[in-house]
Amino acid sequence: MSQVPEQLDIGLVDRLRQVVAGQVATEPELRALADLAGGWARTTRGRLQAAEGRLTALNANPASPLSEIAAEVRRVDGLSRELGEIHELIEGLERRTRELRTAWLKHHAESRSPFDQKP
Protein backbone atom coordinates (compact mmCIF):
# COMPACT_ATOMS: atom_id res chain seq x y z
CA MET A 1 0.00 0.00 0.00
CA SER A 2 1.36 3.46 -0.83
CA GLN A 3 2.23 6.04 1.78
CA VAL A 4 -0.36 8.85 2.11
CA PRO A 5 1.37 12.18 1.46
CA GLU A 6 1.33 14.81 4.19
CA GLN A 7 -0.15 17.31 1.74
CA LEU A 8 -1.98 17.05 -1.52
CA ASP A 9 0.09 16.61 -4.64
CA ILE A 10 0.62 20.07 -6.14
CA GLY A 11 -0.07 18.67 -9.62
CA LEU A 12 -3.48 17.47 -8.49
CA VAL A 13 -4.30 20.84 -6.91
CA ASP A 14 -3.23 22.63 -10.09
CA ARG A 15 -5.35 20.35 -12.30
CA LEU A 16 -8.38 20.71 -10.03
CA ARG A 17 -8.03 24.48 -10.16
CA GLN A 18 -7.70 24.41 -13.96
CA VAL A 19 -10.82 22.30 -14.43
CA VAL A 20 -12.80 24.38 -11.92
CA ALA A 21 -11.67 27.54 -13.77
CA GLY A 22 -13.12 26.24 -17.03
CA GLN A 23 -10.63 23.96 -18.76
CA VAL A 24 -12.08 20.96 -20.52
CA ALA A 25 -11.67 17.52 -18.99
CA THR A 26 -12.72 14.09 -20.14
CA GLU A 27 -15.26 12.04 -18.22
CA PRO A 28 -12.59 9.58 -16.99
CA GLU A 29 -10.42 12.48 -15.83
CA LEU A 30 -13.36 14.07 -13.98
CA ARG A 31 -13.99 10.79 -12.19
CA ALA A 32 -10.30 10.36 -11.33
CA LEU A 33 -10.04 13.91 -10.01
CA ALA A 34 -13.16 13.43 -7.89
CA ASP A 35 -11.79 10.16 -6.47
CA LEU A 36 -8.39 11.68 -5.68
CA ALA A 37 -9.88 14.81 -4.12
CA GLY A 38 -12.30 12.72 -2.07
CA GLY A 39 -9.47 10.54 -0.80
CA TRP A 40 -7.45 13.58 0.12
CA ALA A 41 -10.45 15.04 1.99
CA ARG A 42 -10.94 11.82 3.98
CA THR A 43 -7.24 11.63 4.84
CA THR A 44 -7.09 15.28 5.87
CA ARG A 45 -10.26 14.93 7.94
CA GLY A 46 -8.69 11.97 9.76
CA ARG A 47 -5.46 13.87 10.36
CA LEU A 48 -7.45 16.84 11.68
CA GLN A 49 -9.44 14.67 14.08
CA ALA A 50 -6.22 13.07 15.35
CA ALA A 51 -4.62 16.50 15.89
CA GLU A 52 -7.72 17.73 17.70
CA GLY A 53 -7.57 14.64 19.93
CA ARG A 54 -3.92 15.29 20.74
CA LEU A 55 -4.72 18.93 21.49
CA THR A 56 -7.54 17.88 23.83
CA ALA A 57 -5.21 15.49 25.66
CA LEU A 58 -2.50 18.13 25.96
CA ASN A 59 -5.01 20.66 27.24
CA ALA A 60 -6.28 18.21 29.87
CA ASN A 61 -2.77 17.76 31.30
CA PRO A 62 -1.60 20.81 33.29
CA ALA A 63 2.01 19.65 32.88
CA SER A 64 1.84 19.79 29.05
CA PRO A 65 4.54 22.02 27.60
CA LEU A 66 3.17 25.15 25.98
CA SER A 67 5.37 24.53 22.93
CA GLU A 68 3.61 21.21 22.27
CA ILE A 69 0.19 22.83 22.66
CA ALA A 70 1.21 25.64 20.29
CA ALA A 71 2.51 23.15 17.71
CA GLU A 72 -0.77 21.20 17.84
CA VAL A 73 -2.81 24.41 17.54
CA ARG A 74 -0.80 25.33 14.42
CA ARG A 75 -1.33 21.82 13.02
CA VAL A 76 -5.11 22.00 13.64
CA ASP A 77 -5.26 25.45 12.05
CA GLY A 78 -3.32 24.34 8.97
CA LEU A 79 -5.36 21.17 8.51
CA SER A 80 -8.61 23.13 8.92
CA ARG A 81 -7.58 25.55 6.18
CA GLU A 82 -6.45 22.67 3.97
CA LEU A 83 -9.77 20.88 4.45
CA GLY A 84 -11.63 24.09 3.60
CA GLU A 85 -9.69 24.38 0.35
CA ILE A 86 -10.40 20.75 -0.48
CA HIS A 87 -14.12 21.28 0.02
CA GLU A 88 -14.08 24.38 -2.20
CA LEU A 89 -12.25 22.49 -4.95
CA ILE A 90 -14.60 19.50 -4.69
CA GLU A 91 -17.66 21.75 -4.90
CA GLY A 92 -16.16 23.55 -7.89
CA LEU A 93 -15.33 20.24 -9.55
CA GLU A 94 -18.89 19.02 -9.03
CA ARG A 95 -20.25 22.23 -10.62
CA ARG A 96 -17.85 21.96 -13.53
CA THR A 97 -18.67 18.29 -14.03
CA ARG A 98 -22.39 19.11 -14.27
CA GLU A 99 -21.61 21.88 -16.79
CA LEU A 100 -19.50 19.59 -18.98
CA ARG A 101 -22.03 16.76 -18.85
CA THR A 102 -24.88 19.14 -19.69
CA ALA A 103 -22.91 20.57 -22.63
CA TRP A 104 -22.17 17.06 -23.88
CA LEU A 105 -25.81 16.01 -23.62
CA LYS A 106 -26.98 19.20 -25.31
CA HIS A 107 -24.50 18.74 -28.14
CA HIS A 108 -25.64 15.17 -28.73
CA ALA A 109 -29.32 16.07 -28.49
CA GLU A 110 -28.88 18.80 -31.11
CA SER A 111 -26.82 16.66 -33.45
CA ARG A 112 -28.78 14.85 -36.08
CA SER A 113 -28.29 11.17 -36.31
CA PRO A 114 -27.15 9.98 -39.74
CA PHE A 115 -30.10 7.58 -39.55
CA ASP A 116 -32.68 10.37 -39.26
CA GLN A 117 -34.83 10.80 -42.34
CA LYS A 118 -34.48 14.09 -44.19
CA PRO A 119 -37.64 16.22 -44.18
N, C-alpha and C positions, 0 to 999 in steps of 0.2 A: 504494500500500500504506500502511496506517495505521501511525503511530508506536507502538511498544510502550511502554506506560507504565512508569515506574520502579518503581511499586508497584501492587499490585492495586487495582482500583476498589473503593472503600469500599462502594458499593451492592451489588456482587457478593459481597463478604465478608459483608455483613449478610444478604443473601438466603440464602447458603449456610448461615450459622449458624441462620437461622430454619427452614429445611427440615430441617437435621440435628436441631434441637431438637424437631421434631414437626409443624411446619406442613405443610399439604397443598400439593402441587405437581402440576401436570399432567405427563403423560408428555413432551410437547415441552419443557416447562420443565426437567424433570430432565435431559433430553439436552443442552439448551443449557448448563445449569449445569456438567454434567460436561465438556463441550467447553471452556468458558471456563476452568474450574479446571485442566484438563489443559494447556491452552495456557500458562496462567500458571506452572504447575509447570515446564514445559519451558524457558520463558524464564528463570525464576529459576535453574534448574539451570545453564543456559548462562552466566548472569551470575556465578554462584558459581564455576564452573570458570575463567572468565576472571580473576576476582579472585584465585583461588588461584594461577593462573599468574603474575600480576603480583607477588604476594607472594613466590613462589619466586624470580623473577628479582631482585627487590629484595634478598632474603636472600642471594643468591649474589654480589652486588656489595658489597664491604666499604665502598665510598664512598657507598652509598645513605643518604639522610638518614633519620634515625629518625622524623621526622614523617610521611614518606611510608609507611614500614613500618607505623607506628601507624594511619594512615588506612586502609590496606589490610586490616589485622587487624580494624578495626572494621567495614569493609565485608563481609568474609568472615563475621564473627560475625552481623551483621544478616541477611545473605542466608541463612545456615544456619538461623537462627530462623524466618525467613519461609518457607523451604522446609519446615521441620517443621510449621508451621501449615497450609500448603497440604496436606501429606500427611494430617494429621488431618482436615481438612475433606473431602478427597476420600474417605477411608475412611468417614467419617460419612455422606456423601452416598450412597455405595454401599450402606451398611446401610439407610439410609432408603428408597432406591429399591427395594431388595428387599422391605422391609416394605409399601410402597405397592402394589407389583405383586402381592404375595401377597394383600393385602386385596382388591384389585380382582378377582383370580381367584376368591377365596373367595366374594365377593359374587355374582359371575356364576354360579358353580357352584351356589350355593344358591337362586338365583332360578329360578323356574319359567318355562319358555318358554310363551308364549301358545299355542303349537302342541302342547304336551303334552296328552295325553288325561287327563280327570279320572277318578280311581279310582271 
